[in-house]
């Protein structure tokens, strides 16, 4: 029996230079499971892609679908990270800005409450916020935290 293929996602870590230092944009997953979770629950906007799709193209598409913003600029490869359940995420950083009040996320539908037979629609991302790197390290999913360190190192190297 063939091994199941690992799920692969691609995402974009938007960053900006603020007076207080570098800030990154993280998104909070929508839906009832994540409703009351905060630290360790935020994510870079990302999504799955197939074998026939370019990962950077997928990252751009998913970012636009989850935020409503089309990312533009120089895309800095930050490599891959592995999340807790084994999903591999390819990440690029790009410098830019985004007014979080303009968040427009696509939606998904699930039976809710469980076993109720009722379908409810939820946004994939219910909010987005800018965080300093220090705060972002606490907010981001553990499996994605390494990209913050890679971005920090990249910015040091090009300074």
N, C-alpha and C positions, 0 to 999 in steps of 0.2 A: 504494500500500500504506500503511495507517495506521501512524503511529508507535507503537511499543510504549509502553504507559503505564508511568510510573515507579512503582516499588514504594514504598508508603507504610507507615510504621510509626508507632506511638504508644507512648509510655512515660512512666514516672513516676520522677522522681528524689526518693527519700526522703531527708530530711535531719534532723539533730538537733543540738541545741546541747550541746556537751560542755564541760568545764572548760577544755580546751585550744583550743576554738573550734568552728567548724562542721565536722561530719562528714557524709559522704554514703554511702549504701549503693550499692555496685556489685556486679554479679554476674559470675561467670566462666562463659563458655559451656562446656557439656559436649561430650563426643564426642572422638574421637581427634585431630582436626585441632588442637584448642585445648589438648590435654593438657599440653604443655610450654611453652605461651606464657603470659607474665605481663604485662610492661609493654606498654601499648598494646593489650591484649586484653580488658580488662574493659568491661562495658557497663551502661547503665541497663537495668532490666528493661523489655522492650518487645516488640512483635510487630506483624505486618502486619494491616491491616484493609482492608475493601472499600469501594467507593464509596458504598454504602448505609448505612455505619455511622458513627456519631458518633466522632470521634477520641478524645475524652476517655473515652467509654464503653469504647472499645477499649483505651486505656491502662490503665484500671482492671482490665479483664478480663485483659489480658496480665500485669500485675503480679501479680495473684492466681494465675494459672496458673503463673508462673515462680518464685514465692516461697512460695505457700501463705498469704499475708497479704492481707487485704482492706484497701486503703488508705482512710483516712477523714480528713477535715479540709478545710481550705481549699486548693483546687487552684490553684496559681499558674502561669499560662501563661508558659513560657519560649521560646515560638516554635518555629520549625523549624530543623533543621540538615540538611546534606547529607553523607552518608557517602561514603567513597572510591569505591564502585561506583555512586554516584548515588542510592541510596535516600534518601528524605526522611523524617526522623523528627520528629514533633511531640512536644514534651515539656512536662510539667507537673511542678512541684515540690510536695511536700507535707511538712509537718513531722510526724514520727512516730518511733517506735522499733520495733526488730525484733531479736529474739534470733536471730542467724544460725544457731544450732544447730537451729532449727526450720524451716530451708529445706525446702520440699516443691515440687519442680519437676515439671512434666509431662515426658514423654519423647518421643523420636523414634526411628525405626528406620531403619537403613541397612545395606547390605551391607558387612560388615567381617570380616576384612581385604578390601581391594579384590579383586574378581574371584574371591573364595572361594566365592560362592554362599551364604554364611552370613549371616543377618540378626542384627544385634545391636541392642539397645535401649540408649539413652543418655539421661541427663537433659538437658533444654535448658540448664539452669544447674546446674553441679556444686557450686558454693559461692557464698556471698555474704559480703562483709566490709564493715565500716565503715572509711572512710579519711578522714583530714584532707584538706582541699582541696588542699594542697600535694602529697600523695602521690597523690591521685585524679587530678591533672593528668598524672601519669606513667603511671598504670594504665589510664585510660579510652581507648577507641578514639579516634584523632585526630579523626574526624569528629563525635564527640560532645563534645569538650572545651569547645567554646564554651558549652554549657549550664552548665558550672561557673562561668564568668565571668558569665553572665547571672544565675545564682542569687546570686552574690556581690554584684553590683550591686543587685539587688532588695533584699537584706537591708540593704545600706548605705542605700538610699533610704528604707526604712521605719523605720530606727533613730531 
